[in-house]
Amino acid sequence: MERASSLLQAPTYGNLITILSIDGGGVRGLIPGTILAFLEDELQKLDGEEARLADYFDAMAGTSTGGLVTAMLAAPNENNRPLFAAKDINQFYLDHCPGIFPQEKSIFGHAKDIMRSLKGPKYDGKYLHEIAKEKLGNTRLHQTLTNIVVPTFDIKHMQPIVFSSYEVKRTPSLDALLSDICIGTSAAPTYLPPHHFNTQGPNGEVREFNLIDGGVAANNPALAAINEVSNEIYSGSPDFFPVKPSDYHRYLVLSLGTGTTKCEEKYDAETVAKWGVLGWLTCGGSTPLIDVFMQASADMVDFHLSTVFKALHSDKNYIRIQDDTLTGDLASVDISTEENLVNLVRIGEELLKKPISKLNLATGVCEPTSQHTNEEILKRIAEILSKERRLRYIRSPQGEGRVHYRRTHTEQAGTNEPAS
């Protein structure tokens, strides 16, 4: 299976393994969409207007709405360049979220939602199917411009299925259409129907998939991405330099959340104690049961990675950008009114101006850890990514001898200071 051409050389020619991770969260994908547009713009200032995120990240991981963004950024167009620039992601959401999540305008809308939830998913998913197939066409997993990692969950076999560019080389039955992968990882229980499809292996064998939202397994896919990269390294892949299990300073991980309601203090035990099945499925105009396990999944990954990177003296190499101040409609995954979508873009823009924060492992709240802003750290990350890309090219067979290059002390040692 041949991968489409990429401008990023293998990590073995550089100092870092670069990973981008995007959480699930429905319409809240507008928040990381805004962050990604800023980062790509900074890369273009350094390397030219044709620069794209897929030219800089060894692996791009996404769950649910993050999986859709990942596919859009990594799928090739007819010129073997990324199908979407990062600046196009938010416009895609503004244009198509109202079709994916059509809003009930009746005064009895919430009551109808409750009745509908007893009979089937809130939305039929037809528009999502159509737009995913239209945009992504016949592109398959092995054809992405950089490696992608997209968690899903197979409801028939009750196990996570991770669609990975690394694993597909060993397991050809994973080579599904990107559109099917995106529809599957986005099929949130109660919101959208499960997605069934088959793939065919090289010897004609058929594999069946019955998928629901990847957030059931890993709403924050950063750990899944690191696991896939680690498996590739330890399998002896020539694309990677030797990495010890403790060499977390050789990773650069940018993890983007889609916002949470931590500061709203949404539910209390006295209220929840009165809920039955309907309460867990419909209270407050959302689906609390789904909200709870997806937020718990995302936080547990952040807890783990924060602890591991810090313990290995590499905490600056793991950057998590998350907003925990969402309230009301902004916290929903499916309210697609023009007002709410525009407000989510505003939340993303405001997040850029906020101080760098980390999750307090005791309270679960994001607390400022620096006077520097997320905007400033993204500019620093852009500089590191640009330098890493140039270094790999110069060290690679394609660039060898073309440019006289003196490695700086930082490059000789491997950077350990992505964040300032």
Sequence and secondary structure as in RCSB ss.txt:
>XXXX:A:sequence
MERASSLLQAPTYGNLITILSIDGGGVRGLIPGTILAFLEDELQKLDGEEARLADYFDAMAGTSTGGLVTAMLAA
PNENNRPLFAAKDINQFYLDHCPGIFPQEKSIFGHAKDIMRSLKGPKYDGKYLHEIAKEKLGNTRLHQTLTNIVV
PTFDIKHMQPIVFSSYEVKRTPSLDALLSDICIGTSAAPTYLPPHHFNTQGPNGEVREFNLIDGGVAANNPALAA
INEVSNEIYSGSPDFFPVKPSDYHRYLVLSLGTGTTKCEEKYDAETVAKWGVLGWLTCGGSTPLIDVFMQASADM
VDFHLSTVFKALHSDKNYIRIQDDTLTGDLASVDISTEENLVNLVRIGEELLKKPISKLNLATGVCEPTSQHTNE
EILKRIAEILSKERRLRYIRSPQGEGRVHYRRTHTEQAGTNEPAS
>XXXX:A:secstr
      S   GGGSS EEEEEE   GGGGHHHHHHHHHHHHHHHHHH TT  GGGT SEEEE THHHHHHHHHHS
B TTSSBSS HHHHHHHHHHHHHHHS    STTHHHHHHHHHHHS SS  HHHHHHHHHHHTT BGGG SSEEEE
EEEETTTTEEEEEETTGGGT GGG  BHHHHHHHHT  TTTS  EEEEEE TTS EEEEEEE THHHHSSTHHHH
HHHHHHHHHTT TTS    TT GGGEEEEEE     GGG    HHHHTT  HHHHHHGGGS HHHHHHHHHHHHH
HHHHHHHHHHHTT GGGEEEE      GGGG SS   HHHHHHHHHHHHHHHHSEEEEE TTT  EEEEEEEEHH
HHHHHHHHHHHHHHHHHHHHSTTTTTTS     HHHHH    S  
